[in-house]
């Protein structure tokens, strides 16, 4: 099949579909090619177990205005995450402690040190432009020191450092704190408005979409109709004098004036580019990689923790499950806990046989909520690293020195080809909000690069 379009979009996640929607509204013809048999990318709502489980992204925070606008436009309904009652913290001594507020209950000295460190980091984050962090006067310095080493310079309180590191390393970048730079960490916080916003679970994990966040890309795709083609992995993008020729599975050839590659950076090399991309592009892509996190869903007959006066919110930098929340669904009487196992702890869990891994993870949940947590009626692990067309989570980040070295080139086009995804966003980095912002941005850039269509 040979098709002609103004723009071909590779990837039917929130970013690619947002871009395609904007271009269609502007009068251009589009085609969206998706390798999977579904749309949504890292958004995936599964009901195969009899319970609605959001295997990928799911939360909507107050600062995510682009996502909120899209949710409203699509007629979707939001509901608040359950958060009534006390949270639980497990310190390095393994003892669970209940608390309220944002600061974990350690010794008074450590609690004060955590608050002091957050204040210092808020000051630094306020100096960072999330869209151009490499322009900070200390960018190269901050990109040359690991997040762990930076915190070691900031404080000699080990438990305070472990807790502050958690909010960026395990909880967001999903790489060990020694594997990425302080600049990358500050970008993560700046993308959310402040470091304090990342610490505040009631802010960053505020609301969910009734029926699941995957409905955002699903409804965008429905409006695009037959211009969204599934099961079409793109194999080659050829640059020509007129634009691009894209070759996909199923003997599909699309000739277009522009191409948008809307997939994570770790998948760029799944496509052959003719002629090859510039050398700097090739090298830059090799310095970007996704982290590793397992998202664990445990469904119970009732949300038993609520009867204990617990909110379901739990944290520990020392436990297998470093954070967990009440993830019960709107209108469903059952209780759902969602927990996360990140970076090197995920390495250890994935090395275990399935039954041993399940037991270890449920034991970790029991450390927060008691023995009942060991006995869910449904247990599901979201292992995005094994997904052929994702290969990691949550998003790509640079290795040491990469952000200052290559950041300014992230949004540069290669002739008629542009790259866009939540991984490349400033505001909303690695969130659906960032994907939508990038979709809007790249659509505007494509429109500015083309003559206006002739309306007959």
C-alpha positions in Angstrom: 0.0 0.0 0.0 1.4 3.4 -1.0 -0.1 6.5 0.7 0.5 10.2 0.4 0.2 12.6 3.4 1.4 16.0 4.5 2.8 14.5 7.7 3.6 11.0 8.9 3.7 10.5 12.7 5.6 7.5 14.1 4.1 6.5 17.4 0.5 6.6 18.7 1.1 7.7 22.2 -0.2 10.9 23.7 2.5 13.0 22.1 2.1 11.6 18.5 -1.7 11.7 18.6 -1.7 15.3 20.0 0.5 16.4 17.2 -1.5 14.6 14.6 -4.7 16.1 16.0 -3.3 19.6 15.8 -2.1 19.1 12.3 -5.4 17.7 11.1 -7.2 20.7 12.6 -4.9 23.0 10.7 -5.9 21.4 7.5 -3.1 19.0 6.8 -3.4 15.3 6.0 -1.8 12.9 8.5 -1.0 9.3 9.1 -0.1 7.8 12.4 1.9 4.6 12.4 2.0 2.5 15.6 4.0 -0.7 16.1 1.7 -2.1 18.8 -1.8 -3.5 18.4 -3.1 -0.6 20.6 -2.6 3.1 21.0 -1.3 4.8 24.1 2.4 3.9 24.4 3.2 4.0 28.1 -0.5 4.5 28.9 -2.2 1.2 29.2 -5.4 0.3 31.0 -6.0 -3.5 31.5 -9.2 -5.1 32.6 -8.2 -8.7 31.8 -8.0 -9.6 35.5 -11.5 -8.4 36.3 -10.2 -5.3 37.9 -9.3 -2.0 36.1 -5.5 -1.7 36.4 -3.5 1.2 35.0 -0.3 -0.5 34.0 1.4 2.7 32.9 1.0 6.4 33.7 -2.2 7.4 35.6 -2.0 10.5 37.8 -2.9 14.1 37.1 -1.4 16.9 39.2 -2.5 20.6 39.5 0.5 21.9 37.5 -0.2 19.7 34.5 -2.4 22.2 32.7 -1.9 20.8 29.2 -3.1 17.4 30.3 -6.1 18.9 32.2 -7.1 20.9 29.2 -7.0 17.8 27.1 -9.0 15.7 29.6 -11.7 18.4 29.7 -11.8 18.7 26.0 -12.3 15.0 25.6 -15.1 15.0 28.1 -13.3 12.8 30.7 -14.0 12.9 34.4 -11.4 13.2 37.2 -11.5 11.8 40.7 -9.2 12.3 43.7 -6.8 9.7 45.0 -7.7 8.4 48.4 -5.5 10.0 51.0 -7.5 10.1 54.3 -5.6 8.9 57.4 -2.0 8.4 58.2 0.9 7.4 56.0 3.6 4.9 56.8 7.4 5.2 56.8 9.9 2.4 57.3 13.3 3.6 58.3 16.7 1.9 58.2 15.8 0.1 61.4 12.9 -1.7 59.6 10.3 -0.3 62.0 7.1 1.1 60.4 6.0 4.5 61.8 2.8 6.3 61.1 2.9 10.0 60.2 1.0 12.9 58.6 2.4 15.6 56.4 5.3 15.3 53.9 8.4 14.8 56.1 9.1 11.2 57.0 9.3 10.4 60.8 12.9 10.0 61.6 14.8 11.5 64.5 14.1 15.2 65.1 17.6 16.0 63.9 17.1 14.0 60.6 13.6 15.5 60.1 15.1 19.0 60.4 17.9 18.1 58.1 15.4 16.8 55.4 13.5 20.1 55.6 16.7 22.1 55.4 17.9 20.1 52.3 14.5 20.5 50.6 14.8 24.3 51.2 18.2 24.4 49.6 17.1 22.4 46.6 14.0 24.5 46.1 16.3 27.5 45.9 18.5 25.8 43.2 15.4 24.5 41.3 14.0 28.0 41.1 17.1 29.0 39.1 16.6 26.2 36.6 14.6 26.7 33.4 13.2 23.3 32.7 13.1 24.0 29.0 16.8 25.0 29.0 18.6 23.7 32.1 21.9 23.7 30.2 21.8 27.5 30.3 22.2 27.6 34.1 25.6 29.2 34.9 26.6 26.1 36.9 25.2 23.6 34.4 28.4 21.8 33.5 29.5 21.7 37.1 26.1 20.2 38.2 26.2 17.8 35.3 29.6 16.5 36.3 28.6 15.4 39.8 26.2 12.5 40.6 23.0 13.1 42.4 24.4 10.9 45.3 27.7 12.8 45.5 25.9 16.1 45.4 23.7 15.2 48.3 26.8 13.9 50.2 28.2 17.4 49.8 25.0 18.9 51.0 24.6 16.9 54.2 26.4 14.3 56.5 23.1 12.8 57.7 22.8 9.5 55.8 19.1 8.9 56.5 18.2 12.4 55.4 20.2 12.0 52.2 18.6 8.6 51.5 15.1 10.1 51.8 15.8 13.2 49.7 17.5 11.0 47.0 14.4 8.8 46.9 12.2 11.6 45.5 14.3 11.8 42.4 16.2 8.5 42.0 13.8 5.6 42.8 10.6 7.7 42.5 11.2 9.5 39.2 14.4 8.8 37.2 14.3 5.1 38.3 18.0 4.8 38.2 20.5 4.6 41.1 21.4 8.0 42.5 25.0 7.4 41.4 24.0 6.9 37.8 22.8 10.4 36.8 23.8 13.9 37.5 22.6 16.6 39.9 21.6 18.7 36.9 19.3 15.9 35.7 17.8 15.7 39.2 17.2 19.5 39.3 15.6 19.3 35.9 13.2 16.6 37.2 12.2 18.9 40.1 12.0 22.0 37.9 9.7 20.2 35.5 7.2 19.8 38.4 7.6 23.4 39.6 9.7 22.8 42.7 11.4 20.1 44.7 8.7 20.5 47.3 6.1 19.5 44.7 7.9 16.2 44.3 7.9 15.7 48.0 4.2 16.4 48.3 2.4 13.2 47.2 -1.0 14.9 47.5 0.2 17.3 44.8 2.2 15.1 42.4 -0.3 12.2 42.6 -3.5 14.3 43.0 -6.2 12.9 40.7 -7.0 10.1 38.2 -9.2 9.7 35.2 -12.4 7.7 35.8 -11.9 4.7 33.5 -8.2 5.2 33.1 -5.8 7.7 31.6 -5.3 5.6 28.4 -8.7 7.1 27.3 -6.8 10.3 26.4 -4.9 8.7 23.5 -7.8 6.3 22.7 -10.2 9.2 22.2 -7.7 11.2 20.2 -7.1 8.2 18.0 -10.9 7.6 17.5 -11.2 11.1 16.2 -8.4 10.5 13.7 -10.1 7.3 12.5 -8.5 5.3 9.7 -5.5 7.6 9.7 -4.2 5.6 12.7 -2.6 2.4 11.6 -1.7 -0.3 14.2 0.7 -3.2 13.9 2.9 -1.1 11.6 6.5 -0.9 13.0 8.4 1.6 10.9 11.6 0.1 9.5 13.1 2.9 7.4 12.7 6.7 7.1 14.3 8.0 3.9 14.9 11.7 3.4 14.2 13.0 -0.1 14.1 16.4 -1.9 10.3 16.5 -1.2 10.3 15.3 2.4 10.3 11.7 3.5 9.4 8.2 2.4 8.5 5.9 5.3 8.6 2.1 5.0 6.6 0.1 7.6 5.6 -3.5 8.0 2.8 -4.8 5.8 4.4 -3.4 2.7 3.2 0.1 3.7 4.9 3.1 2.1 4.0 6.6 3.1 5.3 9.6 1.2 5.0 12.8 3.3 6.5 16.3 3.4 7.4 16.0 7.1 7.9 13.2 9.7 7.5 13.3 13.4 9.2 10.5 15.4 7.1 10.4 18.6 8.7 7.4 20.4 11.1 7.2 23.4 14.8 8.0 22.5 15.9 4.4 23.2 13.8 3.3 20.3 15.2 5.7 17.7 17.7 3.1 16.5 14.9 0.6 15.7 14.5 2.7 12.6 17.0 2.9 9.7 17.6 6.4 8.4 18.6 7.0 4.8 20.9 8.9 4.6 22.1 8.3 8.2 21.4 10.9 10.9 24.2 13.4 11.6 27.0 12.0 13.7 26.2 14.3 16.7 22.6 13.0 16.7 23.8 9.4 16.7 26.1 10.1 19.6 23.5 12.1 21.5 21.0 9.3 21.3 23.5 6.8 22.8 23.7 9.0 25.9 20.0 8.8 26.6 18.5 5.7 28.3 15.4 4.7 30.2 15.3 3.7 33.8 13.9 0.5 35.3 10.8 0.2 37.5 8.2 -2.4 38.2 4.7 -1.2 38.9 2.9 -3.8 41.2 -0.9 -4.0 41.5 -2.5 -5.9 44.4 -6.3 -6.1 44.5 -8.1 -7.0 47.8 -11.8 -7.6 48.6 -11.8 -4.4 50.6 -9.4 -1.5 51.2 -8.6 -3.0 54.6 -5.9 -0.4 55.5 -8.6 2.3 55.7 -10.1 0.5 58.7 -6.7 0.8 60.4 -6.7 4.6 59.8 -4.2 4.4 57.0 -4.3 6.5 53.8 -2.4 3.8 51.9 0.5 6.1 51.3 3.8 4.5 52.3 7.5 5.2 51.7 10.9 3.7 52.5 14.3 4.0 50.7 15.3 0.8 52.4 12.3 -1.5 51.4 11.9 -3.5 48.2 8.8 -1.4 47.5 10.0 2.1 47.9 6.6 3.7 47.7 3.0 2.5 47.7 -0.5 4.1 47.4 -4.2 3.4 47.7 -5.1 2.9 44.0 -8.7 1.8 44.4 -10.9 2.6 41.5 -13.7 5.0 41.2 -17.0 3.3 42.2 -15.3 -0.1 42.9 -15.7 -1.4 46.5 -12.5 -3.4 46.3 -9.2 -2.1 47.5 -6.2 -1.7 45.3 -2.6 -1.0 46.3 0.0 0.1 43.8 3.6 -0.2 44.7 6.9 0.5 42.9 10.2 -1.4 42.8 13.0 0.6 41.2 16.5 0.4 39.7 18.8 -2.0 41.5 16.0 -3.4 43.7 14.1 -4.2 40.4 17.3 -5.9 39.2 17.2 -8.2 42.2 13.5 -8.9 42.0 13.6 -9.7 38.2 16.4 -12.2 38.9 14.1 -14.2 41.1 11.7 -16.9 40.0 8.2 -15.5 39.6 6.8 -17.1 42.9 9.8 -15.9 45.0 9.5 -12.4 43.5 5.8 -12.2 44.3 6.4 -13.3 47.8 9.2 -10.8 48.4 7.2 -7.9 47.0 4.1 -8.8 49.0 6.3 -9.2 52.1 7.5 -5.6 51.5 3.9 -4.4 51.3 3.1 -6.3 54.5 5.9 -4.3 56.2 3.7 -1.2 55.6 0.1 -2.5 55.9 0.3 -5.8 57.9 -0.2 -9.4 57.1 -3.4 -8.9 55.1 -1.3 -7.3 52.3 0.2 -10.8 51.6 -3.1 -12.1 50.3 -4.5 -10.2 47.3 -7.2 -11.7 45.1 -5.4 -10.3 42.0 -1.7 -9.6 41.7 -0.2 -8.0 38.5 3.3 -6.7 37.7 3.9 -4.1 35.0 7.3 -4.8 33.7 7.8 -2.2 31.0 11.4 -3.2 30.4 10.1 -6.4 28.8 7.8 -4.5 26.5 9.2 -4.7 23.0 8.2 -1.2 22.0 9.1 0.5 25.3 12.0 -1.3 27.0 12.1 0.7 30.2 10.3 3.3 32.4 9.4 5.9 33.2 11.4 8.0 30.8 14.8 8.6 29.2 17.5 10.6 31.0 21.0 11.5 30.1 24.1 9.8 31.5 26.7 11.9 33.3 27.5 15.1 31.5 25.0 14.4 28.7 22.4 17.1 29.5 24.9 20.0 29.5 26.6 18.6 26.4 23.7 17.7 24.2 20.6 19.3 25.7 20.5 22.3 23.4 20.2 19.9 20.4 17.3 17.8 21.7 14.7 19.7 19.6 16.7 20.3 16.5 15.1 18.9 13.3 17.0 16.7 10.9 15.8 18.1 7.6 12.1 17.1 7.4 12.3 14.9 10.5 11.4 16.1 14.0 11.6 14.2 17.3 9.1 14.5 20.1 8.1 12.7 23.3 7.6 13.3 27.0 11.3 12.3 27.4 12.3 15.5 25.6 9.9 17.8 27.5 10.9 20.5 29.9 7.7 21.4 31.7 6.0 18.0 32.3 9.1 16.0 31.7 8.4 12.3 31.6 4.7 12.8 32.3 1.7 12.8 30.0 1.4 16.5 30.4 4.9 16.8 28.9 3.9 14.5 26.0 1.0 16.7 25.2 3.1 19.8 25.4 5.7 18.3 23.1 2.9 17.2 20.6 1.6 20.7 20.5 5.1 22.2 20.1 6.2 19.9 17.3 2.9 20.4 15.4 3.5 24.1 15.6 7.0 23.7 14.3 5.9 21.6 11.4 3.1 24.0 10.5 5.6 26.9 10.6 7.9 25.0 8.2 5.3 24.3 5.6 3.3 26.7 3.3 -0.3 27.0 4.2 -2.5 24.3 2.6 -4.8 25.4 -0.2 -8.4 25.3 0.9 -10.8 24.5 -2.0 
